[in-house]
Every structure is written in C-alpha cells, then in structure tokens.
C-alpha cells in the first residue's frame, strides 16, 4: 500500500528531475535559439507546482493514498 508521504516524495523527485532536465537542456545549448522558450517556461512552472503538491502530500502522513 502506498502512503501519501511516499506518493508525495515520488512526485517531488520526478518534478525536481524534470525541472532540472529542462534547465540543463537549455544550458547545454540544445536547439537553434538561446534562452528559455514559452513551452520551457510552462514546463518549469508545472514542475514547481508539482513540487508544491508533492510537499503538501508529504505533510499528510502515513495514511493510504
């Protein structure tokens, strides 16, 4: 059985990896243009929102998800 804390930690880990991946791709210079594009910005905002949701779930404790 998965608890809310475990689910929250999983969501936080995925969102951190995804957000850092988006930033790393831009830093490595992949693509034709420099700078963050609109879809990259949306991805970063989505990653941050997922982190907030994950952190909220971790505070709910060991109840089943």
N, CA, C and O atoms as a DFTB+ gen file, in Angstrom:
260 C
 N C O
     1  1       0.847      -1.170       0.000
     2  2       0.000       0.000       0.000
     3  2       0.898       1.240       0.000
     4  3       1.860       1.322       0.763
     5  1       0.578       2.175      -0.842
     6  2       1.337       3.424      -0.961
     7  2       0.716       4.464      -0.042
     8  3      -0.499       4.660      -0.037
     9  1       1.562       5.127       0.732
    10  2       1.065       6.178       1.623
    11  2       1.161       7.527       0.919
    12  3       1.820       7.664      -0.111
    13  1       0.498       8.503       1.490
    14  2       0.543       9.858       0.929
    15  2       1.947      10.440       1.001
    16  3       2.344      11.193       0.112
    17  1       2.696      10.111       2.026
    18  2       4.070      10.590       2.147
    19  2       4.940      10.011       1.038
    20  3       5.730      10.734       0.432
    21  1       4.804       8.711       0.766
    22  2       5.588       8.078      -0.300
    23  2       5.216       8.653      -1.663
    24  3       6.090       8.924      -2.486
    25  1       3.931       8.836      -1.896
    26  2       3.474       9.411      -3.157
    27  2       3.990      10.841      -3.315
    28  3       4.410      11.234      -4.403
    29  1       3.960      11.616      -2.234
    30  2       4.469      12.983      -2.266
    31  2       5.955      13.037      -2.566
    32  3       6.397      13.876      -3.351
    33  1       6.733      12.154      -1.954
    34  2       8.172      12.118      -2.213
    35  2       8.456      11.714      -3.659
    36  3       9.377      12.239      -4.284
    37  1       7.672      10.791      -4.184
    38  2       7.831      10.373      -5.577
    39  2       7.532      11.531      -6.529
    40  3       8.269      11.749      -7.491
    41  1       6.467      12.267      -6.267
    42  2       6.104      13.408      -7.110
    43  2       7.174      14.496      -7.027
    44  3       7.542      15.080      -8.047
    45  1       7.671      14.769      -5.835
    46  2       8.726      15.773      -5.676
    47  2       9.972      15.356      -6.443
    48  3      10.578      16.178      -7.130
    49  1      10.364      14.085      -6.334
    50  2      11.569      13.611      -7.028
    51  2      11.406      13.734      -8.543
    52  3      12.320      14.196      -9.226
    53  1      10.257      13.328      -9.072
    54  2      10.026      13.434     -10.513
    55  2      10.023      14.883     -10.986
    56  3      10.583      15.196     -12.037
    57  1       9.401      15.760     -10.220
    58  2       9.329      17.154     -10.646
    59  2      10.699      17.836     -10.572
    60  3      11.011      18.681     -11.411
    61  1      11.512      17.480      -9.583
    62  2      12.860      18.048      -9.499
    63  2      13.695      17.586     -10.694
    64  3      14.384      18.391     -11.320
    65  1      13.633      16.300     -11.008
    66  2      14.393      15.774     -12.148
    67  2      13.916      16.420     -13.452
    68  3      14.732      16.798     -14.292
    69  1      12.618      16.544     -13.617
    70  2      12.080      17.161     -14.833
    71  2      12.454      18.621     -14.973
    72  3      12.851      19.064     -16.051
    73  1      12.331      19.371     -13.893
    74  2      12.664      20.796     -13.935
    75  2      14.155      21.007     -14.186
    76  3      14.539      21.860     -14.986
    77  1      14.986      20.236     -13.508
    78  2      16.422      20.348     -13.745
    79  2      16.783      19.903     -15.160
    80  3      17.711      20.443     -15.763
    81  1      16.064      18.934     -15.685
    82  2      16.290      18.498     -17.058
    83  2      15.979      19.589     -18.065
    84  3      16.725      19.780     -19.025
    85  1      14.897      20.297     -17.855
    86  2      14.529      21.401     -18.747
    87  2      15.605      22.487     -18.710
    88  3      16.008      23.011     -19.749
    89  1      16.058      22.814     -17.512
    90  2      17.086      23.850     -17.376
    91  2      18.413      23.373     -17.963
    92  3      19.123      24.156     -18.595
    93  1      18.758      22.092     -17.761
    94  2      20.022      21.556     -18.277
    95  2      20.041      21.536     -19.802
    96  3      21.067      21.838     -20.412
    97  1      18.922      21.186     -20.418
    98  2      18.865      21.175     -21.880
    99  2      19.124      22.573     -22.427
   100  3      19.821      22.730     -23.429
   101  1      18.574      23.573     -21.785
   102  2      18.803      24.940     -22.233
   103  2      20.254      25.365     -21.985
   104  3      20.859      26.042     -22.815
   105  1      20.796      24.967     -20.853
   106  2      22.174      25.345     -20.528
   107  2      23.179      24.681     -21.473
   108  3      24.230      25.252     -21.764
   109  1      22.858      23.487     -21.944
   110  2      23.745      22.789     -22.868
   111  2      23.648      23.331     -24.281
   112  3      24.476      23.008     -25.132
   113  1      22.648      24.149     -24.534
   114  2      22.525      24.789     -25.838
   115  2      21.837      23.940     -26.881
   116  3      22.061      24.138     -28.075
   117  1      21.009      23.004     -26.467
   118  2      20.281      22.194     -27.431
   119  2      19.244      23.058     -28.150
   120  3      18.584      23.886     -27.523
   121  1      19.103      22.872     -29.432
   122  2      18.151      23.663     -30.211
   123  2      18.827      24.810     -30.916
   124  3      20.031      25.026     -30.778
   125  1      18.036      25.545     -31.675
   126  2      18.568      26.611     -32.506
   127  2      18.689      27.939     -31.771
   128  3      19.604      28.716     -32.046
   129  1      17.794      28.204     -30.857
   130  2      17.727      29.521     -30.237
   131  2      18.232      29.466     -28.814
   132  3      18.193      28.420     -28.165
   133  1      18.704      30.594     -28.338
   134  2      19.136      30.700     -26.948
   135  2      18.001      31.201     -26.076
   136  3      17.048      31.805     -26.568
   137  1      18.103      30.952     -24.810
   138  2      17.079      31.422     -23.873
   139  2      15.956      30.427     -23.708
   140  3      15.822      29.480     -24.484
   141  1      15.157      30.650     -22.696
   142  2      14.026      29.776     -22.415
   143  2      12.844      30.166     -23.290
   144  3      12.480      31.339     -23.373
   145  1      12.257      29.185     -23.932
   146  2      11.076      29.424     -24.743
   147  2       9.810      29.323     -23.906
   148  3       9.870      28.983     -22.725
   149  1       8.666      29.616     -24.513
   150  2       7.412      29.592     -23.753
   151  2       7.046      28.204     -23.231
   152  3       6.509      28.091     -22.130
   153  1       7.322      27.152     -23.988
   154  2       6.999      25.810     -23.507
   155  2       7.943      25.384     -22.386
   156  3       7.541      24.658     -21.476
   157  1       9.185      25.827     -22.447
   158  2      10.104      25.538     -21.352
   159  2       9.658      26.245     -20.075
   160  3       9.724      25.676     -18.985
   161  1       9.214      27.461     -20.217
   162  2       8.711      28.196     -19.041
   163  2       7.497      27.502     -18.449
   164  3       7.377      27.389     -17.229
   165  1       6.587      27.033     -19.313
   166  2       5.414      26.299     -18.817
   167  2       5.835      25.013     -18.118
   168  3       5.254      24.637     -17.100
   169  1       6.843      24.339     -18.660
   170  2       7.343      23.125     -18.023
   171  2       7.937      23.393     -16.661
   172  3       7.736      22.616     -15.728
   173  1       8.667      24.484     -16.539
   174  2       9.263      24.839     -15.248
   175  2       8.170      25.195     -14.238
   176  3       8.223      24.772     -13.083
   177  1       7.184      25.970     -14.678
   178  2       6.069      26.320     -13.782
   179  2       5.306      25.065     -13.362
   180  3       4.925      24.925     -12.200
   181  1       5.084      24.157     -14.307
   182  2       4.416      22.896     -13.974
   183  2       5.221      22.063     -12.993
   184  3       4.659      21.438     -12.094
   185  1       6.543      22.053     -13.164
   186  2       7.398      21.328     -12.227
   187  2       7.355      21.908     -10.830
   188  3       7.328      21.175      -9.841
   189  1       7.350      23.219     -10.755
   190  2       7.274      23.874      -9.434
   191  2       5.920      23.595      -8.773
   192  3       5.852      23.336      -7.572
   193  1       4.856      23.649      -9.558
   194  2       3.532      23.335      -8.999
   195  2       3.451      21.887      -8.536
   196  3       2.854      21.600      -7.499
   197  1       4.048      20.971      -9.298
   198  2       4.073      19.565      -8.886
   199  2       4.864      19.398      -7.592
   200  3       4.490      18.592      -6.741
   201  1       5.955      20.152      -7.433
   202  2       6.723      20.095      -6.188
   203  2       5.873      20.547      -5.004
   204  3       5.925      19.946      -3.931
   205  1       5.093      21.602      -5.203
   206  2       4.226      22.100      -4.126
   207  2       3.188      21.046      -3.745
   208  3       2.935      20.819      -2.562
   209  1       2.591      20.407      -4.743
   210  2       1.603      19.353      -4.470
   211  2       2.272      18.190      -3.743
   212  3       1.723      17.664      -2.776
   213  1       3.450      17.791      -4.203
   214  2       4.170      16.698      -3.555
   215  2       4.524      17.014      -2.115
   216  3       4.393      16.161      -1.237
   217  1       4.972      18.235      -1.869
   218  2       5.304      18.624      -0.494
   219  2       4.062      18.649       0.393
   220  3       4.127      18.307       1.574
   221  1       2.935      19.055      -0.180
   222  2       1.685      19.038       0.596
   223  2       1.289      17.598       0.952
   224  3       0.802      17.332       2.051
   225  1       1.503      16.685       0.017
   226  2       1.175      15.285       0.291
   227  2       2.074      14.688       1.363
   228  3       1.617      13.871       2.162
   229  1       3.342      15.079       1.394
   230  2       4.244      14.523       2.404
   231  2       3.828      14.933       3.810
   232  3       4.091      14.211       4.771
   233  1       3.193      16.068       3.934
   234  2       2.776      16.527       5.255
   235  2       1.512      15.806       5.754
   236  3       1.166      15.911       6.931
   237  1       0.828      15.080       4.870
   238  2      -0.397      14.387       5.282
   239  2      -0.123      13.074       5.988
   240  3      -1.048      12.464       6.526
   241  1       1.107      12.626       6.000
   242  2       1.484      11.488       6.826
   243  2       1.354      10.144       6.162
   244  3       1.440      10.016       4.941
   245  1       1.143       9.135       7.002
   246  2       1.193       7.750       6.563
   247  2      -0.178       7.163       6.240
   248  3      -0.345       5.944       6.256
   249  1      -1.130       7.991       5.957
   250  2      -2.436       7.485       5.546
   251  2      -2.359       6.948       4.127
   252  3      -1.555       7.441       3.335
   253  1      -3.163       5.960       3.780
   254  2      -3.132       5.437       2.407
   255  2      -3.509       6.500       1.376
   256  3      -4.367       7.350       1.616
   257  1      -2.846       6.427       0.229
   258  2      -3.114       7.416      -0.821
   259  2      -4.357       7.054      -1.596
   260  3      -4.739       7.772      -2.520
